[in-house]
Amino acid sequence: MTKLFTVLLSGLSAFCIMAQNQSPQFPAMPVKVVQTAGRDQLGEFAPEFAHINDDILFGEVWSRNDLLSLRDRSLVTVTSLISQGITDSSLKSHLEIARKNGITRGEIAEIITHVAFYAGWPKAWAAFRLAKDIWADDVAGEDELAGFQRQMIFPVGEPNDAYARYFSGRSWLAQVSDSQVPFANVTFEPGCRNNWHIHRATSGGGQMLVGVAGRGWYQEEGKPAVEILPGTVIHIPANVKHWHGAAADSWFAHLAFSVPGEDTANEWLEPVSDADYEALGK
């Protein structure tokens, strides 16, 4: 099992480094798009239309995101709808998808402003009314998060609310795989770190981290902190007190692998003090 994890992590490390200089010869892995709006709204009335909308348009065309990213497909779609003067629920839905696909508040404002010169001022006004509501709850740092997302091949995921009480600062969690070898991508805003904690196990167990993007820290109790960069592999033994997180001046993301073991459990402890964290420097 140890050999399997070592080979897997070595491959992932190389892939992460390669992805930073990604070219058309090495396209991103496609993400299957799942859509149910057609069946939800027209499944009984127009089942064939619902099938084409959900399974063909989204399930096949939008799923070709290895050729054109989801973010760029959203940009093209939103621009096309505004240009045609379609500012009903269709545009609202695609603006919501665009935000989910990483288009930020600042970017959508610039996109609509640019489209206005070609499609017409009234159409832009109508689009802005919808966009203002959809991006109304933007918080500071969202543009930076979207920019950081574009630096890596793994998704940011959703706010890590379930574990927020164990983190100093905001983090996001994306479950990349939940079968064979389960692992997740964890994203930290600058300065965010998790509490001291221990991966308990009577045999085996522990955790492995692979740096994906940005710069972060890993520290075991009683030892100097170790810098984590893209491609860095950290092996965390079971029953060892430690913490990990972002550097003070950098967004950071790592893959987290839970190593199989017996009687495994995660024990969360006290936060990393500001004084100890600041002593690391930037």
Backbone torsions as a table, in degrees:
resi	resn	phi	psi	omega
1	MET	NA	-40.5	179.9
2	THR	-61.6	-41.7	178.5
3	LYS	-61.9	-41.5	179.8
4	LEU	-60.3	-45.7	-180.0
5	PHE	-65.1	-39.7	-179.5
6	THR	-62.0	-44.8	178.8
7	VAL	-63.8	-44.5	-179.3
8	LEU	-61.5	-45.2	-177.7
9	LEU	-68.3	-36.7	177.2
10	SER	-61.6	-42.4	178.6
11	GLY	-65.0	-41.7	179.5
12	LEU	-65.6	-38.9	178.9
13	SER	-60.6	-46.2	178.6
14	ALA	-63.3	-39.3	-179.7
15	PHE	-64.6	-39.5	179.6
16	CYS	-63.5	-41.6	179.6
17	ILE	-65.7	-44.4	179.7
18	MET	-61.0	-38.1	-174.8
19	ALA	-65.9	-25.2	179.6
20	GLN	-66.0	-25.7	178.1
21	ASN	-115.1	39.2	-174.1
22	GLN	-61.2	137.5	179.7
23	SER	-128.4	171.8	178.7
24	PRO	-58.2	-22.0	179.1
25	GLN	-72.7	-20.0	-179.8
26	PHE	-126.7	73.8	-176.0
27	PRO	-68.8	156.7	177.4
28	ALA	-67.3	155.1	176.1
29	MET	-67.4	131.7	-179.9
30	PRO	-67.8	146.0	176.7
31	VAL	-107.6	123.7	179.9
32	LYS	-70.2	124.8	179.7
33	VAL	-92.6	127.2	178.5
34	VAL	-108.5	122.3	-178.2
35	GLN	-129.0	135.9	179.0
36	THR	-126.6	4.0	-175.7
37	ALA	-58.1	-40.2	-179.5
38	GLY	-61.6	-49.4	-179.6
39	ARG	-69.1	-36.1	-179.8
40	ASP	-62.7	-40.6	-173.0
41	GLN	-98.9	-29.6	-174.0
42	LEU	-131.6	13.3	-174.5
43	GLY	-55.8	-40.5	-179.0
44	GLU	-87.2	-36.4	-176.0
45	PHE	-77.1	-42.4	-177.9
46	ALA	-140.7	72.3	-174.8
47	PRO	-61.1	-33.8	-179.3
48	GLU	-70.4	-41.0	176.2
49	PHE	-61.7	-42.7	179.6
50	ALA	-60.4	-41.5	178.6
51	HIS	-62.6	-46.3	-178.7
52	ILE	-64.0	-42.6	-179.5
53	ASN	-63.4	-50.3	-173.3
54	ASP	-79.0	-43.9	-171.1
55	ASP	-93.3	-30.8	-178.6
56	ILE	-95.3	-60.4	-177.2
57	LEU	-59.1	-52.9	-178.9
58	PHE	-88.7	-47.8	-175.4
59	GLY	-64.2	-27.7	179.8
60	GLU	-112.4	-55.1	-175.1
61	VAL	-67.0	-54.9	179.7
62	TRP	-64.1	-25.2	-179.6
63	SER	-77.4	-6.0	174.6
64	ARG	-83.5	44.0	-175.9
65	ASN	-79.6	0.8	169.4
66	ASP	-76.8	-19.6	178.6
67	LEU	-96.5	-35.9	176.5
68	LEU	-143.9	120.5	-171.9
69	SER	-61.8	158.9	176.7
70	LEU	-59.0	-39.1	178.7
71	ARG	-61.2	-45.5	-179.0
72	ASP	-70.3	-34.5	176.4
73	ARG	-64.7	-38.2	175.8
74	SER	-63.8	-41.8	-180.0
75	LEU	-61.2	-45.8	179.9
76	VAL	-63.5	-43.9	-176.4
77	THR	-65.7	-47.5	179.9
78	VAL	-61.0	-43.9	179.2
79	THR	-61.7	-42.2	-179.8
80	SER	-63.8	-44.2	-178.5
81	LEU	-65.0	-43.8	179.0
82	ILE	-62.7	-42.4	-178.1
83	SER	-61.6	-30.9	178.9
84	GLN	-86.6	-2.7	-178.8
85	GLY	77.7	19.0	178.6
86	ILE	-88.3	101.0	-176.7
87	THR	-124.6	33.9	178.5
88	ASP	-95.0	-151.5	-178.2
89	SER	-62.7	-25.4	178.1
90	SER	-63.0	-48.3	179.2
91	LEU	-65.8	-41.7	178.9
92	LYS	-57.5	-45.7	180.0
93	SER	-61.1	-43.3	-178.1
94	HIS	-74.0	-27.9	172.6
95	LEU	-66.4	-39.5	177.2
96	GLU	-64.2	-40.9	176.7
97	ILE	-65.2	-39.8	179.9
98	ALA	-60.8	-42.9	177.9
99	ARG	-62.7	-44.3	178.5
100	LYS	-60.4	-34.0	-178.2
101	ASN	-85.1	8.2	169.6
102	GLY	105.5	1.6	176.9
103	ILE	-77.2	124.2	-172.6
104	THR	-88.3	171.7	178.5
105	ARG	-58.9	-46.6	179.2
106	GLY	-63.1	-38.2	-179.0
107	GLU	-69.7	-42.1	-178.6
108	ILE	-67.0	-34.4	177.1
109	ALA	-63.5	-40.7	180.0
110	GLU	-71.9	-37.1	178.3
111	ILE	-61.3	-49.0	-178.2
112	ILE	-65.9	-38.7	177.4
113	THR	-60.5	-43.3	179.7
114	HIS	-65.3	-44.7	-179.3
115	VAL	-61.8	-31.8	-177.0
116	ALA	-56.1	-35.6	-177.8
117	PHE	-70.5	-22.5	-177.7
118	TYR	-106.1	-32.6	-175.8
119	ALA	-100.2	-21.6	179.6
120	GLY	119.0	143.0	-177.1
121	TRP	-63.4	-43.1	179.8
122	PRO	-60.2	-38.8	178.9
123	LYS	-64.5	-39.1	178.7
124	ALA	-65.3	-42.3	178.0
125	TRP	-57.8	-44.1	-179.4
126	ALA	-64.5	-40.1	179.1
127	ALA	-67.1	-39.3	179.5
128	PHE	-61.8	-36.3	179.8
129	ARG	-60.1	-38.8	177.8
130	LEU	-74.2	-45.0	-176.3
131	ALA	-63.0	-37.6	179.8
132	LYS	-58.8	-40.1	179.9
133	ASP	-70.4	-40.7	-175.2
134	ILE	-70.5	-36.5	179.2
135	TRP	-100.1	17.3	-173.6
136	ALA	-64.3	-33.5	-175.4
137	ASP	-96.4	21.2	175.3
138	ASP	-55.5	142.2	176.7
139	VAL	-117.9	161.8	178.9
140	ALA	-57.4	135.7	177.7
141	GLY	100.8	-9.8	-177.7
142	GLU	-66.1	-39.8	177.5
143	ASP	-61.8	-39.7	178.8
144	GLU	-65.7	-39.7	178.4
145	LEU	-63.0	-43.4	179.3
146	ALA	-63.6	-39.1	177.1
147	GLY	-64.6	-39.9	178.9
148	PHE	-66.1	-38.0	178.3
149	GLN	-55.5	-37.0	-177.3
150	ARG	-73.5	-7.3	178.0
151	GLN	-86.0	-11.7	-173.7
152	MET	-133.7	160.0	-176.4
153	ILE	-87.6	-18.0	-179.2
154	PHE	-93.1	149.4	-177.9
155	PRO	-72.6	154.1	173.6
156	VAL	-71.6	-39.0	-179.9
157	GLY	85.7	-149.1	-175.3
158	GLU	-108.3	157.9	175.3
159	PRO	-52.1	136.4	-173.4
160	ASN	-82.3	56.5	-171.6
161	ASP	-62.8	-36.7	-176.1
162	ALA	-61.7	-28.3	-178.0
163	TYR	-115.3	12.7	-175.0
164	ALA	-56.7	-33.5	-177.5
165	ARG	-69.3	-12.7	179.3
166	TYR	-101.8	9.6	-178.2
167	PHE	-124.8	143.5	169.6
168	SER	-98.4	104.3	-173.6
169	GLY	105.5	179.0	-175.8
170	ARG	-92.0	141.9	176.1
171	SER	-139.1	163.4	-179.4
172	TRP	-132.4	150.8	-176.1
173	LEU	-131.5	131.3	175.7
174	ALA	-129.1	116.5	176.7
175	GLN	-77.4	107.8	-176.2
176	VAL	-79.7	-40.5	179.1
177	SER	-142.6	137.6	176.8
178	ASP	-122.8	17.8	177.3
179	SER	-138.3	163.2	-177.0
180	GLN	56.8	-84.0	176.0
181	VAL	-119.0	93.1	-178.2
182	PRO	-67.3	137.5	173.7
183	PHE	-157.8	159.7	-176.5
184	ALA	-131.3	156.7	171.5
185	ASN	-101.5	126.5	180.0
186	VAL	-114.1	127.0	-178.7
187	THR	-113.3	134.8	-178.9
188	PHE	-119.2	135.8	170.6
189	GLU	-73.4	161.8	179.5
190	PRO	-52.6	132.1	179.2
191	GLY	85.9	-10.2	-178.6
192	CYS	-78.5	138.7	174.8
193	ARG	-150.4	156.6	176.8
194	ASN	-88.4	166.7	178.7
195	ASN	-66.7	164.1	166.1
196	TRP	-56.4	140.1	178.2
197	HIS	-157.1	167.2	-177.1
198	ILE	-134.6	132.1	173.0
199	HIS	-92.0	99.6	-176.2
200	ARG	-77.6	145.5	174.2
201	ALA	-166.9	145.3	175.6
202	THR	-84.0	-23.5	171.1
203	SER	-156.8	150.5	-175.7
204	GLY	64.2	-145.8	176.1
205	GLY	78.6	-169.2	-175.1
206	GLY	97.4	-167.6	-177.1
207	GLN	-147.8	154.0	173.1
208	MET	-126.7	139.4	178.8
209	LEU	-118.4	144.3	173.0
210	VAL	-128.6	118.8	177.6
211	GLY	-62.4	134.4	-177.4
212	VAL	-110.6	-46.8	-177.6
213	ALA	-158.6	155.9	179.4
214	GLY	75.4	-157.4	-177.5
215	ARG	-140.6	136.1	-178.7
216	GLY	-144.2	-171.9	-177.9
217	TRP	-130.4	150.5	168.8
218	TYR	-133.8	136.4	179.9
219	GLN	-144.4	132.3	171.0
220	GLU	-96.4	148.1	-179.6
221	GLU	-57.0	129.2	178.0
222	GLY	83.7	2.7	-179.3
223	LYS	-125.7	156.6	177.0
224	PRO	-64.5	150.8	176.6
225	ALA	-68.1	148.1	179.7
226	VAL	-114.0	131.8	179.2
227	GLU	-75.1	137.9	175.9
228	ILE	-113.2	123.3	177.0
229	LEU	-119.8	168.8	177.3
230	PRO	-53.8	126.4	-178.8
231	GLY	95.1	-14.1	177.8
232	THR	-67.0	134.1	177.8
233	VAL	-111.4	126.6	179.2
234	ILE	-115.5	125.0	176.8
235	HIS	-103.1	118.1	-177.3
236	ILE	-107.9	112.7	-179.9
237	PRO	-67.1	156.9	173.7
238	ALA	-66.7	150.4	173.7
239	ASN	66.6	24.0	177.6
240	VAL	-114.3	127.3	-179.9
241	LYS	-74.5	132.7	-175.0
242	HIS	-162.2	173.7	171.3
243	TRP	-149.9	164.3	174.6
244	HIS	-153.5	155.4	-178.9
245	GLY	175.4	-169.2	-174.7
246	ALA	-81.4	155.4	168.4
247	ALA	-69.6	161.6	-175.0
248	ALA	-64.3	-27.3	-174.5
249	ASP	-115.4	20.6	-175.4
250	SER	-146.8	138.9	165.0
251	TRP	-66.0	157.4	-175.0
252	PHE	-153.4	143.2	175.3
253	ALA	-142.6	141.3	174.1
254	HIS	-140.2	153.2	169.9
255	LEU	-83.4	141.6	178.9
256	ALA	-121.8	120.1	178.3
257	PHE	-110.6	126.5	173.3
258	SER	-88.5	120.8	-178.4
259	VAL	-79.0	129.7	-179.7
260	PRO	-59.6	144.7	178.3
261	GLY	-166.0	-175.3	179.6
262	GLU	-104.4	140.2	179.2
263	ASP	54.1	47.0	-178.2
264	THR	-79.6	144.8	177.5
265	ALA	-161.7	149.9	179.4
266	ASN	-104.1	124.4	-179.8
267	GLU	-109.2	111.3	179.7
268	TRP	-87.6	137.6	-175.4
269	LEU	-122.2	-153.6	-173.7
270	GLU	-74.3	156.0	175.9
271	PRO	-64.8	156.1	170.9
272	VAL	-71.9	125.3	-175.9
273	SER	-66.8	150.8	177.7
274	ASP	-58.5	-39.0	-178.0
275	ALA	-63.7	-45.6	179.6
276	ASP	-66.2	-38.6	-179.4
277	TYR	-68.5	-46.0	-178.5
278	GLU	-65.6	-24.7	178.6
279	ALA	-66.7	-19.5	178.5
280	LEU	-72.1	-21.5	-175.3
281	GLY	79.2	-172.0	-179.9
282	LYS	-85.6	NA	NA
